[in-house]
Structure formats: C-alpha cells, structure tokens
Amino acid sequence: MIHTTLCYVIQDGRYLMLHRVKKKNDANEDKWIGIGGKFEDKESPEDCMLREFREETGCLLTDYRYRGIVTFVSDRFETEYMHLFTASRYEGVLSACDEGVLEWIPKDRLSSLHLWEGDRVFFDLLEKNIPFFSLKLVYQGDRLEKAILNGQPLPLPYSGAFS
C-alpha cells in the first residue's frame, strides 16, 4: 500500500490546481489535482505535505489544516491512503512545476475540469466544511464504483456541489 498527501490551497474563491501534463506514464495524466506526493521514510503526513508543496511550488505553506484520509481502491493500482489537507496561506512566489502546470481555478469552474470522479466527492466535503473524515473510493478503471464516507455508502452518481 502507498501513503500520499494532497493539498489544496484555497484563496479568494479559487483553488490552486496542478494540471498533470508533464510526467510520462503518469496515473494522473491530463487530470487536475492538488499538490502532493508519496511519503518518504520517517515522514509524518504534515512533513510529506510540506515537503511536496515546497518541491512542486517553490513555496512554504504557513497555514494549513489536515482534513481527512481518502482510501483509493482500484483494479489497476495498489491501494493508496491519501492524507488530505487544505491551506489558506503560503510564503514565496509560485515557480514552475516539473509535473504539470499550476493554475488558480475559480470554484465555479471546478466541475468543468478533467478530474477523477471521486475528487468531486471530497471537494464537496471540503466545501461543506465536514469535520475530519474517512472517505473510501473504489474504482474500476477510471469509473467510480463505490464511495463510502465514515463507513456509510454514498449514492452514485454523486450529486454534491462539484458533480
């Protein structure tokens, strides 16, 4: 199993997103996601998130919040435990990322982006300010088969704010 982090900076009604278009053989190719990556040895979720954010943006996060754990189960990939964060402030100037293109996306444009289907579920949970949560997303290929929030199945297709 894999442990990763993902962070969304939210400022002025916009999300900082990464359009994954630069990495070869990328499971997230052409998708829009947050900033993050895999844990290194001896890292906590916060350590990993801060390091990945610095590596991918050139900036230092100064105000962030641990929001939940998302378990990805797939017929194609190893099970992944993603530690999800949001942030509101950082220091520095955004630099180019070697994994994709960083862009500020207004919240009302999120639904038009090429996202993983399950990302729309956790965007909705973030917007509703749901307390720390556990979300399990089960995929068959790129298709979301199940979404389970805190042990309770969610109806699919999901009809939250970002569907």
N, C-alpha and C positions, 0 to 999 in steps of 0.2 A: 504494500500500500504506500501511497505517496501523501506527504503533507505539504501543503502550499498555503500561501497567503494571497489575498486580493484586497486592494484598497481603492475606494472611490473618493476623490476629493470633490466636495460639493461647495460651490461658491456662487452667489448671485443667481440662483436658479439654474445652474449649469453643473454638469458632471465632467470631470477630466477623464477622457476615454483614450484608449490605445487601440488604433486600428491595426490589427496584426497582418502586415503585408510584406515584411522584410525577411522573415526567417524561413528557410527551406524545411520541408517535412514537418510543418507546424500543425499540431492538432487543432489550433485555434485560427488557422489560416483564413484571412479575409473577415474574421469576426471582430466585433468591437467589444473590448473587455476593459477591466480596470488595470491597475498597476500591481504587479506581484510576481511571485515565482516560488520555486521549491526551497524548502528548508535546507540549510547546511548543518553539519554536525554541531551539536550543542546549542543551537539557536532556539529561543522561545518564539512563539508566534509574533510577538512585538519586535524582537530582534530581526527576524526574517523580513517582516513587512517594512521596517525602517531601512534595512539594507537594500532590499529590492527597489524601494521607492527612490533611494539615492542613486542606485545604479541606472535606473531607467529614465530618471528625470533630471538628475544632477542637483536635486534639491533635498532639503531636510524638512521632514514633517515636524510641526511644532504643536499641533492639536489634533488628536485622533481618538477614535472610540472603537473598541472591539465589539462587534455587533452579533456575531453568531458563527456557527460551524455548518458548512454545507458539505454533505457527503454525496459524491458523484459515483454512481454505479453504472457500468457500461458493458456492453457486449464486445467492445473493441479496445478499451483501455483498462489499465489497472485501477482499482478503487482509489479514489482521491478524497482526502479530508482537507477542505479549503477553509481557512480561518479568514473570515470576512471582516473588514474594517471600513469605516468612513473617516474622513478627515475634513477639517474646515480651514486649516492654515498650514502654510509651509514657508520656508525661507529660501531665497535664491531665485534664479531665473531658469525656467524650463529649458532643457537642452534637447538636442535630437536623440532619439532612442533607436538603437540598432535592431529592435524587434518590430517596430512599426511606427506609425505616425500618431503623435499626441495631439488631441484636439479637445477644446471645450465645447460640449454639446448641451444645448438648452434641454431642460427636462421634457418639454413638449415634443421634442424630436426623437426621443429615445425609442419610441415604438416603431419608427421607420428604419432603424438601423438593423444591420445583419447581426443579430445576437443569437446566442444559444437560447433555446426556448425556456429553459429553467431560469436563466438570468432575469427574465421578465417577472418571475415569481419573487426572487429576492429583492429586485428593485422595488416592487410593491411593498414588501415587508419593511424595507428601509424607509420608504416614503411615509408609511403608516406609523413609523417610529416604534415598531414592535420591539419589546424588550429582547434581550439576548435569546436567540432561537437556534434550534437544530432543524435543518432542512435536508431531507434526503431526496435526491433527484435520480431517477432511474431512466437510463437511455437505451434505446435500441437503435444503433446507428446515430443519426442526428435527431431522432424523434424522441421526445419526452414521453415515457410510458407511465410514470408514476411520480407524484410529488407528495411528500409526507412531511408535515410541519409538526414538530414536537410530538411525534408518534401518531398523528391524526392525518389520514389521507385527505388531500385537496382534490376538488373536482377538476378534471381536464376536459377540454382545453381550459386553461386558467383564464379567468376573466377579471384580473386585477387592473389597476390603473395603467400599467405599461404593457398590456396584452396587445 
